């Protein structure tokens, strides 16, 4: 049934073209006839007789029902007859005619005034009229639209007659230019894919023991982690043809085109086996069909065809299907079952060692100073994916060029990290002295709360130079090692650090500003997650009050409890934030001398390092004894 439907829908472009050609031909005929056909106007027969008697007429053509009038061509005669005709009908100059009247004296009158006359004979060449009026315009339109549709067809899959053809990009024989050596920070994913590569190279050792090649592998992970790069690396390592297509390329305006393209793709792949098919963003066609609000017929038909093709082809021929998505939770269950996508390979954000390895890959073609410390950069980029790290290396190289250096130094890399996090320095934004002091105390409040608690990462840098992403200043922390877990104490200390900026404003200036908006937002998120997801509240225990959706994208949380419980949850969050606020206030009031001194130093320098910050703080908290002078020193005892 599907095949008949597809066959019918594939003729839709031809039907549309025929209708369009007919409309265009009719319009063209009407336009040409209106432009080329002479406009005629009838005059009285008596006026015609007067013109003949006045010798204004050169010839006439007598037809069955009309007499066409041709005036003399001499300039004077033409002018005189023109004026006469205009006096009769001054609206416009046209071809004049009059009706035939049974006048036996007309011939003698025409002869007496030397007017030539003839009997008009209508000669209609039906074939020529049909050819010129209909066939020729239709052919011209066909050629014109054929050229247009062919040029569009290169993007749509083969033109008007090949709209159902697959438009997958094919990289033949290791033309992807990518191998596993170009992919770093994903050792587990590479290990899972390496087995597929080995199967394509040495299928015999697997078939001898009875093992079957996996039909497909689904690469799942956040954007920028290297899913597409891994797929190309598999093809590069296997040295086989690589068909790459996006899920959205299957869907077009005509129903049935997607299914046709799926069939054509698998047909091409079977002819090139062994090979690899890679479908990027497969969620565009693989969404679950369990939709109570109705579905998309074209997308569902494409998905059904894909499921059918994955069941139908023989994996022993060496056709492997790879797909990538960052929304696995919305995929149809039939697509994920064993026998279709047999493996789910998680491509997560890299850890500390992974980030360091990725940086090494990206700096291979960049001139770097010998004292570059990639471990420090990796520590400062916790949570960054491969695309972020590649961007950071490129930003560092651009900065080195701007600074007129021939190699990238550590300062360039650290500045690139800050550019990705907070944006570039906004030099044209000049703060007033009052705002500058408020921002300085705000940032030092964060830094002091960090240094005075034991479950926080050390301060790396404090600055009050505005950045393009809206930050008027920021405090940068550098973890000493990679963290995979956070304890309740660490979360509470982090909330205290976030609120300490606003607390410093309240203590010193007795005011509240908008600069704490992002801090308050992050503190609320941490407190809500601690209570609703991590089960760290004495009031709710281990009840899961929220769950995460779109884990690999925005990771938004949705309620998993009643409205009454949500009200109690909000009250508990407010209590946690209030306790953290009081703790931050006590920390800063107990260290007012350090707060004032460091803030004044920051106002003067605008940027201070973590070492300078800790040096000033340690000098205040642990003052060194004054050196002895000659007057205070005791006299030596002499014998």
Order of alpha helices (4+ residues) and beta strands (2+ residues): alpha-alpha-beta-alpha-beta-beta-alpha-beta-alpha-beta-alpha-alpha-beta-alpha-alpha-beta-alpha-beta-alpha-beta-alpha-alpha-beta-alpha-beta-alpha-alpha-alpha-alpha-alpha-beta-beta-alpha-alpha-beta-beta-alpha-alpha-beta-alpha
